[in-house]
Amino acid sequence: MSATRVVLRRAAAVTALTATAVLAAAGAASAHVTVHPESYEKGATDGVLTFRVPNEEDSASTTKVQVFLPTDHPVLGVMVHPQDGWTAKVTTTKLKTPVKTDDGTITEAVSQITWTGGKIGAGEYADFDVAFGELPDDTGELTFKTLQTYSDGKVVRWIEAPSGGEEAENPAPTLKLTAGGEEAPAPAAAKGGDSDTVRTAAADGSDGTARGLGVGGLVVGVLGLAAAVFALVRGRSPKADA
């Protein structure tokens, strides 16, 4: 085998490995259960939280989703949007500390929402919309621990908080609550009438960072291959042979 072919094959192999590794990392980054938008102002009223649940399994479907709402900083006035194919069960809990509002004192709040009866297949995700009447104003974030059950019996527990500044392996969906006037990430785009449908993960544009990493990795790999070819051509030029 000629030296040219050896170098080209090695460069191509490095490019392929680089692209594969980066795309795999991007896929992993987009596979978490998340809440959208990423933030709301403290004490916000009459809004919607969307829990996005991707299916990570190739041979099993997601058949049950349980979202646990905090009761130490309760979300008030929770209502579940109908989801085609899914049945929602809402569980309320008596609050240890009642919440005083303009409409009176609230002694109970929703602590859990469980969706069953539907299916999220491989390479798909589903959005579950939850409306609220009022968010708490006495905390900086809300954590929504989530359990995702698959048709083969596997249960993924999205309940972990970041540790030491590093992202947890199975992070819980977290909503940041900002002070008035504090700049916050832009909310997710408003959804139209198809918000109840299961969408393919490939169509998800919310994870721009992961996709950017994937494209960047591919560019680096291609540039490496081009550099190898250029070096070969330059090395075999008449000037070099002289």
C-alpha positions in Angstrom: 0.0 0.0 0.0 1.4 3.4 -0.9 2.3 6.0 1.7 -0.4 8.3 0.3 -3.1 5.7 0.9 -1.8 5.0 4.4 -1.9 8.7 5.4 -5.3 9.2 3.9 -6.8 6.2 5.6 -5.4 7.3 9.0 -6.7 10.8 8.6 -10.1 9.5 7.5 -10.2 7.2 10.6 -9.4 10.1 12.9 -12.1 12.2 11.3 -14.7 9.5 11.7 -13.8 8.8 15.3 -13.9 12.5 16.2 -17.3 13.0 14.6 -18.8 9.9 16.2 -17.6 10.9 19.7 -18.8 14.4 19.4 -22.2 13.5 18.0 -22.6 10.9 20.7 -21.9 13.5 23.4 -24.4 15.8 21.7 -27.1 13.1 21.7 -26.5 12.4 25.4 -26.8 16.1 26.3 -30.2 16.3 24.6 -31.7 13.2 26.2 -32.6 14.6 29.6 -36.1 15.3 30.8 -36.3 19.1 30.9 -38.7 21.9 31.8 -39.4 24.9 29.5 -39.0 27.8 29.6 -35.8 27.5 31.7 -36.9 30.4 33.9 -39.7 32.6 35.1 -39.9 35.7 37.3 -40.5 35.1 41.0 -44.2 35.2 41.8 -45.2 35.0 38.1 -48.9 34.4 37.5 -50.9 32.6 34.8 -48.1 30.8 32.9 -47.4 27.4 31.4 -44.6 24.9 32.2 -43.8 22.3 29.5 -42.1 19.1 30.6 -40.2 17.6 27.6 -39.7 13.8 27.9 -37.4 12.1 25.3 -37.3 8.4 24.8 -33.7 7.1 25.3 -34.4 3.4 24.6 -34.1 1.7 21.2 -36.2 -1.3 22.1 -38.7 0.1 24.6 -41.3 2.9 24.7 -42.0 5.3 27.5 -45.4 4.4 29.0 -45.5 6.4 32.2 -44.3 9.8 33.3 -44.4 11.1 36.9 -43.6 14.7 37.8 -43.3 15.6 41.5 -43.9 19.3 42.3 -42.2 20.8 45.4 -44.5 21.5 48.4 -42.1 23.5 50.5 -42.3 26.2 47.7 -45.6 25.2 46.2 -46.9 26.0 42.7 -50.4 27.2 43.0 -53.4 26.8 40.7 -52.0 23.9 38.7 -54.0 22.6 35.8 -53.1 19.9 33.3 -53.5 20.3 29.6 -55.2 17.3 27.9 -52.7 15.2 26.1 -53.9 12.9 23.2 -53.5 9.2 24.2 -52.5 10.0 27.8 -54.5 10.1 31.0 -53.3 12.5 33.8 -53.8 11.8 37.5 -53.3 14.8 39.7 -52.4 14.3 43.4 -52.7 17.1 46.0 -51.1 17.4 49.4 -51.9 19.4 52.5 -49.2 22.1 52.9 -47.2 22.3 56.1 -47.2 26.0 55.8 -50.4 27.5 54.2 -49.9 30.2 51.6 -51.7 33.5 51.9 -52.9 35.0 48.6 -55.2 37.8 47.5 -57.9 35.2 47.1 -57.5 33.7 50.5 -55.3 31.2 52.3 -54.2 28.1 50.3 -53.9 24.9 52.4 -53.4 22.3 49.6 -51.3 22.2 46.4 -50.6 19.7 43.7 -47.6 17.5 44.6 -47.6 15.0 41.8 -48.9 14.5 38.2 -48.8 11.1 36.6 -49.4 10.5 32.9 -50.2 6.9 31.7 -51.9 5.3 28.7 -49.8 6.8 26.0 -46.5 5.9 24.3 -43.3 7.7 23.4 -41.4 5.5 20.9 -37.7 5.3 20.0 -36.3 8.5 18.6 -39.3 10.5 19.8 -40.3 12.9 22.6 -43.5 14.3 24.0 -44.3 17.6 25.6 -46.6 17.7 28.7 -48.1 21.1 29.4 -49.0 22.2 32.9 -50.6 25.6 33.6 -50.1 27.4 36.9 -51.8 30.3 38.7 -48.9 31.5 40.7 -45.2 30.6 41.3 -43.5 31.1 44.6 -41.5 34.3 45.3 -39.4 33.0 48.2 -36.9 30.8 46.4 -34.4 31.0 43.5 -35.4 27.7 41.7 -37.9 24.9 41.6 -36.8 21.3 41.1 -39.3 18.9 39.6 -38.1 15.3 40.3 -39.4 13.0 37.5 -39.7 9.3 37.0 -39.8 7.8 33.5 -41.1 4.3 33.1 -40.5 2.1 30.0 -42.5 -0.7 28.5 -39.8 -3.2 29.6 -40.2 -2.2 33.2 -37.1 0.0 33.4 -37.5 3.2 35.5 -35.2 6.2 35.0 -35.1 8.5 38.0 -34.5 12.1 37.0 -34.0 13.3 40.5 -30.4 14.4 40.9 -29.1 17.9 41.6 -25.8 19.3 40.2 -22.8 18.5 42.5 -19.6 20.5 42.6 -20.6 22.5 39.6 -20.9 19.4 37.4 -24.1 18.2 35.8 -25.7 15.2 37.4 -26.0 12.0 35.4 -29.8 12.0 35.8 -30.6 15.7 36.5 -34.0 16.7 37.7 -35.8 19.3 35.6 -35.1 22.7 37.2 -36.8 26.0 36.8 -34.9 29.1 37.7 -36.8 31.9 39.4 -35.5 35.4 38.8 -35.9 38.7 40.6 -37.8 41.4 38.8 -35.7 43.0 36.1 -33.1 40.2 36.2 -32.2 39.0 32.7 -33.3 35.5 32.1 -33.0 33.0 29.2 -35.7 33.6 26.5 -38.7 31.3 26.9 -39.4 28.5 24.5 -41.3 29.5 21.4 -45.1 29.5 21.7 -46.6 26.3 20.5 -49.4 25.9 18.1 -52.2 23.4 17.9 -49.9 20.4 17.5 -48.5 20.7 21.1 -50.2 17.5 22.1 -48.5 15.3 19.5 -45.3 13.2 19.9 -42.5 14.8 17.9 -39.4 13.2 16.6 -36.2 14.0 18.5 -34.4 14.9 15.3 -36.8 17.9 14.9 -36.0 19.3 18.3 -34.3 22.7 18.0 -34.1 23.5 21.7 -30.7 21.9 22.2 -28.6 24.3 20.2 -25.6 23.8 22.3 -25.4 20.1 21.7 -25.9 20.5 18.0 -23.3 23.2 17.9 -20.8 20.9 19.5 -21.7 18.2 16.9 -21.2 20.5 14.0 -18.0 21.9 15.5 -16.6 18.4 15.9 -17.3 17.5 12.3 -15.7 20.7 11.1 -12.5 19.9 13.1 -12.4 16.4 11.6 -12.8 17.6 8.0 -10.2 20.3 8.5 -7.8 17.6 9.8 -8.4 15.4 6.7 -7.8 18.4 4.4 -4.6 19.3 6.2 -3.3 15.7 5.7 -4.1 15.8 2.0 -2.4 19.2 1.7 0.7 17.9 3.4 0.9 15.0 1.0 0.5 17.1 -2.1 3.1 19.6 -0.8 5.5 16.8 0.1 5.2 15.2 -3.4 5.7 18.5 -5.3 8.8 18.9 -7.5 10.3 21.5 -5.2 10.2 19.1 -2.3 11.7 16.2 -4.4 14.5 18.5 -5.3 
